[in-house]
Amino acid sequence: FLEQTQGRSLSERHSLAYQVAAYGATLLVLTLFFGSYVLYFFGVSLADIQVAGGLFVFYTAWTMLVAPPARTLDQKDISAIGGDIAFFPLTIPITAGAG
C-alpha cells in the first residue's frame, strides 16, 4: 500500500485506504452470496477453483522470487491510465485476490 501510494499526502492515503476497505468488503460479501451461483452457471467446481488458485499463488510467489524489482507507477502514470488504484491494483489482487 505504501509503495503504491508514495507521493500522496496523509489525508489522501487515509481516504484511499477507506476506499480499498469498502471495495474489498463489498467484493467479498458479493462473492460470499453470489459466488456459488456464478460458478454453477459456468460449470466450474470448487475443486477447479482451488487448483487454479493454488497454481496462481505459486506462480505469483515464484515470479516475486526470481524477478527484478518492478517499477512503481507514479501519479502521472496512473492519471494516464485513467484508473482508480483503490479498486485495481489495491483491492482485487491484494485484498480480495486469489491468495
Phi, psi and chi 1 to 4 in degrees:
 res  aa     phi    psi   chi1   chi2   chi3   chi4
   1 PHE       -  -46.4  179.9   81.8      -      -
   2 LEU   -65.1  -36.6  -67.9  176.2      -      -
   3 GLU   -67.4  -40.5 -176.9  177.7  -34.6      -
   4 GLN   -73.5  -21.2  -67.6  -68.5  -30.5      -
   5 THR  -111.7   16.1   59.5      -      -      -
   6 GLN   -64.2  145.3   67.5 -174.0   22.6      -
   7 GLY    88.3    0.4      -      -      -      -
   8 ARG  -104.1  155.4  -65.6  178.9 -177.8 -114.8
   9 SER   -74.5  166.6   68.8      -      -      -
  10 LEU   -62.9  -39.7 -174.0   61.2      -      -
  11 SER   -67.0  -36.2   63.3      -      -      -
  12 GLU   -66.7  -38.5  -72.9  176.9  -37.9      -
  13 ARG   -64.7  -41.3  -75.9 -176.6  179.3  179.2
  14 HIS   -63.7  -43.6  -74.9 -170.7      -      -
  15 SER   -63.2  -42.1  174.0      -      -      -
  16 LEU   -65.5  -40.7 -167.2   58.7      -      -
  17 ALA   -63.2  -38.9      -      -      -      -
  18 TYR   -64.1  -42.7  178.0   76.1      -      -
  19 GLN   -62.6  -43.0  -75.3  179.9  -31.7      -
  20 VAL   -61.5  -43.1  168.6      -      -      -
  21 ALA   -64.0  -42.0      -      -      -      -
  22 ALA   -66.4  -46.0      -      -      -      -
  23 TYR   -61.9  -43.8  -72.0  157.9      -      -
  24 GLY   -63.7  -44.4      -      -      -      -
  25 ALA   -63.1  -43.8      -      -      -      -
  26 THR   -62.6  -46.0  -57.5      -      -      -
  27 LEU   -62.4  -42.9 -177.3   65.6      -      -
  28 LEU   -69.6  -37.9  -68.6  173.2      -      -
  29 VAL   -67.7  -42.7  167.4      -      -      -
  30 LEU   -62.7  -39.6  -72.4  173.8      -      -
  31 THR   -65.2  -38.0  -57.7      -      -      -
  32 LEU   -61.0  -43.9  175.1   68.3      -      -
  33 PHE   -87.2  -32.8  -70.1  115.2      -      -
  34 PHE  -114.5   -5.3  -61.2  109.8      -      -
  35 GLY   -61.8  -41.8      -      -      -      -
  36 SER   -66.7  -34.1   60.6      -      -      -
  37 TYR   -68.1  -38.7  -61.7  114.0      -      -
  38 VAL   -66.1  -43.2  172.1      -      -      -
  39 LEU   -62.5  -42.5  -68.0  177.3      -      -
  40 TYR   -63.4  -40.8  178.8   75.7      -      -
  41 PHE   -59.8  -41.1  177.3   76.5      -      -
  42 PHE   -88.7   -2.5  -72.5  108.9      -      -
  43 GLY    73.3   31.7      -      -      -      -
  44 VAL  -105.6  132.7  178.5      -      -      -
  45 SER   -89.5  164.2   70.8      -      -      -
  46 LEU   -64.4  -35.1 -175.6   58.5      -      -
  47 ALA   -63.2  -37.8      -      -      -      -
  48 ASP   -60.6  -44.1  -63.7  -24.6      -      -
  49 ILE   -65.4  -39.7  -64.2  -64.5      -      -
  50 GLN   -64.7  -43.0  -70.9  171.5  -23.7      -
  51 VAL   -66.8  -46.5  169.3      -      -      -
  52 ALA   -63.8  -41.1      -      -      -      -
  53 GLY   -64.3  -40.7      -      -      -      -
  54 GLY   -63.4  -42.2      -      -      -      -
  55 LEU   -65.1  -39.7  -70.2  172.4      -      -
  56 PHE   -65.9  -42.7  178.4   73.0      -      -
  57 VAL   -65.2  -41.3  169.5      -      -      -
  58 PHE   -61.4  -46.5  173.1   76.7      -      -
  59 TYR   -61.2  -44.2  172.1   75.9      -      -
  60 THR   -63.1  -44.2  -56.8      -      -      -
  61 ALA   -63.7  -41.5      -      -      -      -
  62 TRP   -64.5  -43.9 -177.2 -103.6      -      -
  63 THR   -67.4  -29.5   56.4      -      -      -
  64 MET   -69.0  -31.8  -70.6  171.8   72.8      -
  65 LEU   -75.4  -38.3  -73.8  173.1      -      -
  66 VAL  -102.7  -11.4  -62.2      -      -      -
  67 ALA   -86.9  151.3      -      -      -      -
  68 PRO   -69.9  161.9   23.3  -30.9      -      -
  69 PRO   -58.2  137.0  -19.5   27.5      -      -
  70 ALA   -80.6  150.2      -      -      -      -
  71 ARG   -77.6  132.2 -175.8  179.6   78.5   83.7
  72 THR   -84.2  152.5   59.8      -      -      -
  73 LEU   -80.3  133.4  -64.0  174.8      -      -
  74 ASP   -95.7  178.5   58.5    5.8      -      -
  75 GLN   -61.5  -39.1 -170.8   60.2   36.5      -
  76 LYS   -70.9  -29.6   67.3  179.3  177.5  179.9
  77 ASP   -65.4  -41.9  -69.7  -24.2      -      -
  78 ILE   -67.6  -41.4  -66.9  169.6      -      -
  79 SER   -68.0  -30.6   61.8      -      -      -
  80 ALA   -69.1  -36.2      -      -      -      -
  81 ILE   -70.3  -37.0  -65.4  170.0      -      -
  82 GLY    84.5   17.6      -      -      -      -
  83 GLY  -102.3  169.0      -      -      -      -
  84 ASP  -102.4  111.5  178.8   17.4      -      -
  85 ILE   -71.3  -10.2   68.6  165.2      -      -
  86 ALA   -67.1  -34.6      -      -      -      -
  87 PHE   -88.5  -51.6 -169.8   70.4      -      -
  88 PHE  -134.6  123.0 -174.1   86.3      -      -
  89 PRO  -100.2    2.4   34.6  -35.4      -      -
  90 LEU   -81.9  -42.1  -66.4  175.1      -      -
  91 THR   -81.7  -54.7  -60.7      -      -      -
  92 ILE   -64.1  -62.6  -63.8  -63.8      -      -
  93 PRO   -75.0  -33.3    1.9    3.9      -      -
  94 ILE   -88.7  -51.8  -64.7  174.8      -      -
  95 THR   -83.5  -47.5  -52.9      -      -      -
  96 ALA  -124.0   34.0      -      -      -      -
  97 GLY   -86.2 -161.8      -      -      -      -
  98 ALA   -64.7  -29.8      -      -      -      -
  99 GLY   -70.5      -      -      -      -      -
